[in-house]
Amino acid sequence: MCSLRACQLVKMTAKSILARRSWLIFLVVFNLHLNVEGQEISFGRCRKFPVLKHFQADRYLGKWYEYSNYFFIFQLFGKCVTAKYTDQSNYKSQRIGVLNESINEKNGNPNSVNGIGVLEPGNAGLARLTVNFDSQPFFARQDTPNYFVVDTDYDNFSIVYNCNNKFGFLKSEVLFILTRERFPNPKLIQSVRQKIRKAGLDPTRLRRTNQKSCPYGH
């Protein structure tokens, strides 16, 4: 038997250890989400946002240059970022092949990753795709849409967004501006940023992608 004081101390110590263990588990899970998704994390909940209707996948194909994006850990130290989309449809679904390429700013080495985007069936033409990459671990693969085209004119720009709620009080976001030209007209970018604001999204957190001194043909 322990004294009343000693028992109280034991209980307090046990509660403290459990609290620390719970906090440690939360931190581990939280960091796992960060490392797997690599998206920008902030406080708050995801808001509803518009998605392009009557999406014309065939016009969306081809090469796009990344003009700017929210922080994305998988593009850390990356410049000359491009995305190439090809038709990979089959009898089961409308599929878009994805080839993302970049150059490492630190050592000049090229990086690339291949994936497939599946257009959500029966979505009345909404630009909602589920994109997975070959290099993704099995536990990080997506089975619900994670690539939403907010707006595009197919010939000049595209606004791509996704948001996920985390732990009830955080959200992870990714936002890209893609352009058909490596160095688009500033007036076009000004117009695109206005479209982003109109969609209820925040363009101030976008970071310009370095598209200078890129290898020929990249």
Secondary structure, DSSP 8 states (H G I E B T S, - for coil): ---HHHHHHHHHHHHHHHHHHHHHHHHHHHHHHHHHH--EEEES--------SS--HHHH-EEEEEEEES--GGGTTEEEEEEEEEE---SS--EEEEEEEEEETTT--EEEEEEEEEE-TTSTT--EEEEEETTS-GGG--SS--EEEEEE-SSSEEEEEEEEEETTTEEEEEEEEEESSSS--HHHHHHHHHHHHHTT--GGG-EE---SS--TT-
